[in-house]
C-alpha cells in the first residue's frame, strides 16, 4: 500500500485506463472502432478501461500501435502485473523526476547506459528466468534509458570501477558494443562516465552499487541502494547523507572524463584482439 492506503498495482491500472480512454477519445474513436484496428474484441478494450481484466503485454502493444503511442501504456505494466521486484519499481519514477543522478557501480555497467545485448546477458544469468521474463525486463530497462534522450535530460554522472571494463559480460562482441556505447553517450555536462582505477585498491565503492537522485521540484534527494538479494529506495536523510559522502570520496579517486574515455577505448580495443 502507498501512503494513501492504495494498492500501487490498482493505482497504475487506473492510470492505464485513464490514458487509454483519453488517447482513444482524442482520436475520435469508440471502443468498437478501436477494436477494429487490433486483433482483439471490443470487450477486451472495455475490460481494460473499466478495470475488469488486467491488460496483457500483447494487448497493450496492439493498442499502442493502433493509437500511435510510444510506451505511454507499456510503462505502466510492471506496476500493474508486479513485473520486477517491488523494491525497485519506485526508482524509475524517481529517475523521471530527477534533474541530477549520481551513480556508483563496482560490478556492471549502470542500467541507464547498458546496450540491449549487455542487458540481455545480465538477465539471462538469473537462474530459472524464462525468455518471456527476459524480454519484459529488457523492454523496461531500455524504456528507462529514454530519460537521457530528452531535450533537457538530467545531469547524469557515473563512477564505474575499472574491473567492469574487464568483465566479459556476454562475450567480446557484446563488450565491444557496450564500451562503444559508453564512448558515444559521454557528453559533458549532461552525461559523464569516470573510471575508478584498479590501483585505488579496496574502496568504499566495493561495498555495493548505489544511486542518488536530486529532484526537479526541490523534493528530498532519493537514494537507491543495491545488495546481492534486493535493494531499496529511500529518502531518509541519514542514508542519503552517508551515500553522498561515499560518492564524493569515490569521485575524488576517479580519473577525469578525458582519461576515462581513453581507458574505455583501450578496453574496447582489447576485445577486438
N, C-alpha and C positions, 0 to 999 in steps of 0.2 A: 504494500500500500504506500501511496505517496503521502506527503504532509497533509493533504486534504482528505485522507482516508479512501482514496480512489485507487482501484486496481490499475496499474500502468498499462497493462495489455488492453483493458477496456477503453482507457483514455486514448490510446493510439488507434484503436479500432474506430472510435467515434471521430477522430481527426481524419482517418482514411475515408469514412463515409461522407464527411462534410466536403473534403476535397473532391472526391469523385462526383458528388452531386453538383458542386459549384462548376467544375470543368464541363460536365455534361450539359448543364443548363446554359452556361455561357456560350456554348456552341449550338444552342437551339435544338438539342436532341432529347427526345423522350427516352425512357428506359428501353422501350421497344425498338426505337431507331438505333440506339447504341448497340443493342444486342444483334442487330442485323449486320453489324460490322465485325463481329467477333464470333468464334465458334462456340458460343455459349447462349443459353436461353435468356429471355427477359427476366425470368425468375432468378437466375444467378446474379444478375445485376441488382435486382431488387433486394435479394438476400444480403448482399454486401452493403447496400445503402441503409437498410433497415436493421442492421446488426443481428440478422437471423442466422448467418453462416459466415465463419471467418474466411476471408478471401485467400485463395491459394496463390502461389507464386506464378503459376501458368496463367490463371485468370487475370492477375494483375498485369502481367506482361502484355497480354492481349488488349486490356483496357488502355494501358499507356500508349500502345501502338495506335489504337483507334482514335485516341484523343490527342495524339501528338505530344505526349508528355515525356519528360526526361528524368524519370526517377522519383517524381513527387509522391507517388503511391508506394513504389518499391521500398523506399527508405523507411517506411513505417512497419513493414512486415516483421523485422526482427523483434520488435516490441510486441506486436500482435500475437506472434506464434512462439515467442520466447526463444528465438534463434540466438545462439551465443550465450555465454554466461551472464547471469543477471547483473553481476557486479561491474560488467563493462558497458552495459547498454547506455548508461548515462553519459559516458565520456564523449561519444560523437556529438551529442547535443552541446556539450561544453565547448568542443572544438569550433562549432559553428558560431558561437557567441564570442570567441576569443579575438583579441587584437594582437596578442603575443603568446607564442607557445614555445616553451623550452623543453628539450628532450635530452635525456641521458640514456644511452643504450650500450651495455657491455657485451651483448651476445649476438644481436642480429641488427640488420638494417631496420630503422624505425618504420612502422607500418605505413605512415603517410608518404614514405619515399620508396616503397617496395615496388618492383615490377610484378606483373602478373605471374611470370614463371617462378620468381623467387617466393612470392606469397603462396603459390600453389604447393611448392616443395615443403614449405613450413606446415601447411595444413595437412598434407599427406603424411607427415611424420607423426600425427596423433594416432595412437593405437585405436583400432576399431572404427575410425571415421569412414563414412560412406562417401561415394562420389557425389551424391546429391548434396550432402552436407558441405563438402569441399566447395562445390560450385556456389552454394548460397553464401558461404563465408567469404569466398573470393569476390563475389559481386559487391558485398557490403564493404569489404576492405577497399576496393577500387572506388566505390562511391564516396567514401570518406575523403579520398585524396582530392576531390574536386574543389575543396576549400582553397587549395593552393593555386588553383587556376582562376580564381575570382579576379575581377579588375583591381580590387583592393584586398589582396589576401592578408591573412595575419602574418606578422613577422615571426618566422619560424627558425629557431636556432637549435641545431642538433649536435650533440657531442657523441662521437662514436669511438669505441675502443678499437685500436688498430687490429686486434685479433679478429674482429668481424670481417675485415677485408681478406683475411687468410683462411676463413672457414668456408669451404667449397659447397655451400648450400645449393643443391640441385645440379652440381657439376660445373664444369668450366664454361660451357656456353651460357648457362643461366647467370653465372657470376659475371661474365663479361658484359652481358646486357644490363645487369643490375648496377655495376660500377659505372658504366656509361651513363645510366640514368642519373646517378649521383652527380656526375660531372655536368650533366645538362641542366639539372634543377638548381644548382648553386647560382644564385643571382642576388648578391647583397644589394640593399639591406633586407629584402624580403625573405630570402632563404639562404641560410649559411650552414655549412657542414664542416665541422672541425674534428680532426683526429687526435685522440689521446694516445701518445706513443707507448709502445710496449716498455720502453726504457723508464716510464714513470713508475713501473713496478706495481705493487698491490695498492690500488686506490679505493676510495670510498665508492667509486662507480661500480666496483666489482660486487657490491652488496646487492645490486639489482637495478632493473630499469625503472625509470620514473619520468613523469612529465608534469610541467607546471603551465597552467593557462590563466592569463590575466584577461578579464572580460571587458568587452566594449562598453557595457553600461555602468562600469565602475563598481560592479559587484565584487564579492570576495574572490581572491585567486583560488582556483581549484587545483588539486593535485591528483594524479593517477599513479598509484604505486603498485608494482607488479612483483609477484613471487612465483615460486615453482608451481604452486597449486591454484592460486587465484590472485586477484588484485582487488583494489578498492579505489573508489573515487571519494575525495573528501575536500572540504573547505575549512577544516579545523585549523585554526591559526597556528597552533604549536607545530603541527605536522608540516604545514606549508612553509613556515619559517625555517624549520630544520632542513627541508629539502632545498630551499632556496640557498642556504649556506653551503649545502653539499654541492649544488650545481655551480656556484661561484668558485668553489675550491677546484672542481674539475675543469672549469673554464680556464682557470689560471695555468693548468697543466697542458692544455690542448695547444696544438700547433695553430698558427694563423691560417686564415682561409686559403691563401695562395699556396702555402707549403702543404696544407692538407689536400688541396687539389692535385698537387704533384704526386703525393703519396698514393692517392686513389688511382691516378693514371698509371703509376708504376705497378700497382697491384693488378689493374686490369690487363696490362701487357703480360704479366706473369701467367695469366690464364690462357694466353694465346700460344704459349710455347708447348 
